[in-house]
């Protein structure tokens, strides 16, 4: 799939990608440049919720959730 960069540096997300990943207005994307390639990553609205259930090591998940709660308390 390809898209074209417009004069103001903007580009459109191909429809197939847009639909598959349910990309809506205000969805955040991370652009990563390793010097050879550019990768675009979808940033979920709640990254921790996305990770929940994906860890075989439940201790790591508990530690991450605890860390997130502490960060919220700090502001």
Secondary structure as UniProt FT lines:
FT   TURN            7..8
FT   HELIX           15..20
FT   TURN            21..22
FT   TURN            25..26
FT   STRAND          28..33
FT   STRAND          38..43
FT   TURN            45..46
FT   HELIX           47..51
FT   TURN            52..53
FT   HELIX           58..74
//
